[in-house]
Amino acid sequence: MTLRLTRLGNVALLLGVLLAATIAGAQHKTGIVVPGEPWRDNRGELIQAHGGGILHLKDTWYWFGEDRTETNDPARRYVACYSSTDLVHWTYRRQVVALAEPEDLGAKWILERPKVFYNRKTHKFVMYVHLDGPGPSPAPGSFGYNVAKVGILTSDTVDGDYKWVRSLRPLDQESRDIGQFIDDDGSAYLIFESRPTKGFFIARLSADYLNVESKVAFIDAPLEGGAIVHYKGLYYALGSHLTGWRPNPNVYATAPSLAGPWSTMRDIAPPETNTYNSQSSMLIKVTGSKMTSVLYVGDRWSPKALWDSRYIWMPLSIDGEHMTLPEPRPWSIDVETGVTHILQP
């Protein structure tokens, strides 16, 4: 009897392992996104697009992010580009950035959160990054975030070789985590967290996108990981508290215009979940023939193995001023209709 029970237990264990493997690979076979599971590209490799941004051109989405591949040259910083027509299956294009230290930033220099804009007037692709490092004379006990700038790179093609242009402090403010927003009228904005001001800025880009032109709003909340979406007449601004790699309860505010007035902050998920162990990176609006959906794009960081940091993407529930991130579970989307479907447990 004991032997039989052991065998049955082994069979159950094997079935459980097979089921988990089936679910983990579902996005490649059935068009299902499985938050928190390994997300692989067309080569079967882990997608390296951490802290990333999405650019939508015609019928294709392009996903840019930090490439943390273990075998990368440690002296350089890398950004990878992927493309998709369904937001589920991603094709690796190439490393569009493989940058040696561009300025006097110190050995442990930092390039994070790449965001790419397409300028329809100049026909240039413009990438903004958070550029940082200890600097030439780091303060005692510094953790390497003394420079607090944005870097700007450009390319003639979406997946081309992005060339270094320059760095700056937008609006003469310190800038760390950055986000991007492209409004329905095509206007382009940079979102950046400024530690000394204890808040974050929404700023309009110049006509050629090579400069930060003017302040649109300052949101008086010390948040990073800023993301914005415009949905049914309201703007929603989402951010993460300042806890480094550790997740926390992300919050959001609403406003009738980018300039405000902005509401008080609300939790996007139950606070005890720490945003389901993730940090905001972007909000994607998918407008289809039947409905418009908004997707939460978040990172579940693994500081000791950044190459294996996972992605938490989920359709958001939005009702008036209330925006809610459901508990992550497998889901699907039809980008033609805009309809999403969350699989029930």
Disulfide bonds with the S-S distance in Angstrom:
none
